[in-house]
Amino acid sequence: MISQLAEQPQEDGWVTLQEASSAAGVARSTLRSWYRAGHVPSRMVAGTHGPQRLVPLDAVLDRALQSSRARRQLEHARSLEAEVEDLRRRIRAIE
């Protein structure tokens, strides 16, 4: 399994489950069900304490907005600063 792990550093836009959970306002168990069901992509990378799963933050946020419950939590949890940073990141990705 370790040989299958990506050796590259974390790519821009890919975050840990904890980071995605905090940003989207959903539980890590919800994120696990989403990637297992194929709703969001994921991959394993070598982390400092062993294998670590990463997910693309944009895909997680988009999926969270499709769920009315998660959307309410996300809208409540995200501050204006977080939204501005998200828009900046999306613009950089488009450019």
Summary of the structure (lengths in Angstrom):
residues: 95
radius of gyration: 13.7
end to end distance: 35.5
largest distance: 41.1
contacts: 243
relative contact order: 0.18
helix: 58%
strand: 17%
